[in-house]
Amino acid sequence: MPRINETLSHSLSLNEAKKRITQLIPRLKEAHGDQISEVSEYWQENTNSFSFQIMGFNISGSIRVMDSTVEITGKLPFTAGLFKGKIINAIHTEGTKLLS
């Protein structure tokens, strides 16, 4: 199963970074609502464990907000591995916008 392990840097306070990250999945759902379903999120302190289904693929992982970085880890189904590069690019593009 392909894995994603990405780190994004930020210069925000921990609370502001977390506040912005809480908007991430709702923004994805708003932008791609017709393709995203079965969304589940659970925050424990500064870590968000999430899962959702997009275009028939089950995606799960976690987002950990720290003082100067955000770590994103996830598992992709084998068939989504072909799109791993596009997914990583989207994480960096959208994450950078969100944390700027």
C-alpha angles and dihedrals in degrees: 000000000000116000133206120213112173133160124202122194123221138176096210129111114269091250094050092047090050091047090054094045090054086065094055103086094038087053091050090049091049093049096041102021094139090058102037123076142151093041116185127176132175123182120202109179104304099345125090117200110197144174134179142154120244124181089343095308121119111225125187136168147110140269117209117195115207136172097278105002143047117215117206120192127173148158122234126195112253092251091056090055088090087066096045094109092051091047092051091047090051091049091054095043097046095035092053091050092048095048097043 
